[in-house]
Amino acid sequence: MDPRETMRVLPGFLQHRLTLFTGKPIEGQNSPGWTAGYHLIAATTAMVTGSALSTIAWILGSWWLLVLPAGWAVTLHGMRNLRMMIFHQCSHRNMYRRRTTDIAIGRAVSSILVIQNFERYSREHVADHHAAHHMTLRDPTVQAFLISLGLRPGMTREAMWWRVLGKLFSPLFHLQFALARVRSFWSASAVAEKATATVLYGGSAALTLVTGTWPVFLVVWCVPLIPLFQMSNTLRLCVKHTFPPAGTEVRRGRAYFASLTNAIFIGEAAPTGQGAGAWCRWVARMLFVHAPARYLVLTGDTVVHDYHHRYPSSREWYDYLFARQRDLDSGHRGWPGYEHVWGLVPAINRVFDSIAAADPEEYDAGRIASVSKRELFAAFDD
């Protein structure tokens, strides 16, 4: 039985929350009526609220420092939603579908988060990640796997896990990642982006140095912005797309492109008909295993990224969970059926297995320089 449908036994007031948690509506459920503005406000509010919570915890000290990780989590959640939904939709000129507004918001987000400058990301994302170059050596996603993470066809799943976990906790990796972010932001960025970042970070640095509060800035803002953001980025990359297996002859058409992306639902089947012990275990796993994956890694619409690759300019993007379900229920309009995986780890395993089965000649990292001018280690963005 569908794990989400087993949760019907829970109270009605939890159902929309469970849909947002898992990424999957139950049959017949109505949309809560999200809008583009709602997602922008929610992401910004989370980022500000988390920063305020972390600041209070740092100032009060003592046992209040135990609240600091919660503040980081809320801040990171806001940052990742700004990046994964707002910045992404602006790059497609699909946020408000008004060019000037979308560009202004996109530039503001890149300046705040110090990620690849908006114009370059928008150009490369549309040209190299979508359409004919999707999951080829020109695709930033493929380059990130081969260069930034050092994964290769033929590696075992276990070796890939150790490689990625080593990167996640490597100070050198995070330093290289952070420097790549700064370079890709500053290189050919708009004057408005440079000015915003200079005022924001130059002003913050000067103010905190003069007032002696620079530790607050480093702890409250820089921890979620740099190492935590980059850890989330890396894990998100590892579930984004699968590689075509060696010997795949047809590299065009809806069936081929649909096969490279699947939904990732979060959670597990509720223990209906079982005792209190089983329910306690289920609640604990939902809160401490699945919730961090959804809240910190697979934020926003990333759980149904397959819908975006079918309809990159969909006017319903902000209603992503229900838009995908409506498309599924209506027969997916000439596309093959949707595929999904339950859980972050199984989703990563699926991608790792696809890399292992990919053509080593086609995905030879040494050939990247001949097809792309993107700088070494600049292919980090998700």
Sequence and secondary structure as in RCSB ss.txt:
>XXXX:A:sequence
MDPRETMRVLPGFLQHRLTLFTGKPIEGQNSPGWTAGYHLIAATTAMVTGSALSTIAWILGSWWLLVLPAGWAVT
LHGMRNLRMMIFHQCSHRNMYRRRTTDIAIGRAVSSILVIQNFERYSREHVADHHAAHHMTLRDPTVQAFLISLG
LRPGMTREAMWWRVLGKLFSPLFHLQFALARVRSFWSASAVAEKATATVLYGGSAALTLVTGTWPVFLVVWCVPL
IPLFQMSNTLRLCVKHTFPPAGTEVRRGRAYFASLTNAIFIGEAAPTGQGAGAWCRWVARMLFVHAPARYLVLTG
DTVVHDYHHRYPSSREWYDYLFARQRDLDSGHRGWPGYEHVWGLVPAINRVFDSIAAADPEEYDAGRIASVSKRE
LFAAFDD
>XXXX:A:secstr
  TTGGGGGS GGGHHHHHHHHS   TT       HHHHHHHHHHHHHHHHHHHHHHHHH GGGGGGHHHHHHHH
HHHHHHIIIIIIHHHHTT SSS HHHHHHHHHHHHHHHT S HHHHHHHIIIIISGGGTTSTTSHHHHIIIIIS 
  TT  HHHHHHHHHHHHT HHHHHHHHHHHHHHHHTT  HHHHHHHIIIIIHHHHHHHHHT HHHHIIIIIHII
IIIHHHHHHHHHTTT     TT     SHHHHHTT  EEE      TT  HHHHHHHHHHIIIIIHHIIIIIS G
GGGGHHHHHH TT TTGGGHHHHHHHHHHTTGGGS    EEESHHHHHHHHHHHHHTS TTTT GGGHHHH    
TT TT  
